[in-house]
Amino acid sequence: MDIAFTRARVAVFVDGCFWHMCPVHQTSPASNSEWWSTKLATNQARDIATNNHLTESGWTVVRIWEHEDPEKAAERVMNLVRPRPIEGEPSI
């Protein structure tokens, strides 16, 4: 993970569009295409396995694409990390 919020158990990954095969920006190199296809598919499979392992271990996984608006991405993370008031207790 690129950023870990251990108390909140939130794992944040910032994924590059090329390396993680972004559905919007993915490209396939023409040179050595078979090797790249295998490499990128392996990256995707590892991402899925990592997500599953962390989720099964009680973590929330957030994946942010490199092209995402940083403020919107930060807000997504803050909404998961920010302490929530306990029902019945006064908020600060």
C-alpha positions in Angstrom: 0.0 0.0 0.0 1.1 3.5 -0.6 -0.5 5.0 2.5 -1.7 3.1 5.5 -4.1 4.5 8.1 -3.6 1.8 10.6 -6.1 2.9 13.3 -8.9 3.1 10.7 -7.5 0.1 8.8 -7.7 1.9 5.5 -5.1 1.0 2.8 -4.6 3.5 0.0 -3.0 2.6 -3.3 -2.3 5.2 -6.0 -2.2 3.2 -9.2 -0.5 4.3 -12.4 -2.7 4.0 -15.5 -0.2 2.1 -17.5 1.0 -0.3 -14.8 -2.4 -1.2 -13.5 -4.3 -1.1 -16.8 -6.7 1.8 -16.2 -9.9 1.1 -18.1 -9.8 4.7 -19.4 -6.1 5.1 -20.3 -4.6 1.6 -20.7 -2.3 1.1 -23.6 -0.6 -1.9 -25.0 3.0 -1.5 -26.2 3.6 -2.7 -29.8 7.1 -3.7 -29.0 7.4 -7.0 -27.1 3.6 -7.1 -26.8 3.3 -10.6 -25.5 5.7 -10.0 -22.6 3.9 -6.7 -21.7 0.5 -8.4 -21.9 1.6 -11.0 -19.4 3.4 -8.5 -17.2 0.3 -6.2 -17.0 -2.1 -9.1 -16.5 0.1 -10.3 -13.6 0.0 -6.8 -12.1 -3.8 -6.8 -12.2 -4.0 -10.3 -10.7 -1.7 -9.2 -7.9 -3.9 -6.1 -7.3 -7.0 -8.3 -6.9 -5.2 -10.8 -4.6 -3.9 -7.9 -2.5 -7.4 -6.3 -2.3 -8.9 -9.7 -1.2 -6.2 -10.4 1.4 -6.5 -6.9 3.0 -10.3 -7.0 2.9 -10.4 -10.5 4.5 -8.0 -9.1 7.2 -10.5 -6.3 8.0 -9.0 -3.5 6.0 -10.8 -1.1 3.6 -9.0 -0.8 0.3 -9.0 2.5 -1.7 -7.5 2.5 -5.1 -7.0 5.9 -6.7 -6.0 6.2 -10.4 -3.1 8.6 -11.1 -5.5 10.7 -13.3 -8.1 11.2 -10.6 -8.7 14.7 -9.2 -6.5 14.8 -6.0 -9.1 16.7 -4.0 -11.8 14.2 -4.8 -9.5 11.3 -4.1 -8.5 12.9 -0.7 -12.1 13.4 0.2 -12.9 9.7 -0.5 -10.1 8.7 1.8 -11.0 11.3 4.5 -14.6 10.0 4.6 -13.2 6.5 5.5 -10.6 7.7 7.9 -12.4 10.5 9.8 -13.7 9.3 13.1 -17.5 9.0 13.1 -19.5 10.1 16.1 -20.9 7.3 18.3 -24.6 7.3 18.3 -25.9 9.0 21.5 -22.7 10.8 22.2 -22.3 14.6 21.7 -20.2 15.5 18.7 -17.2 17.7 19.2 
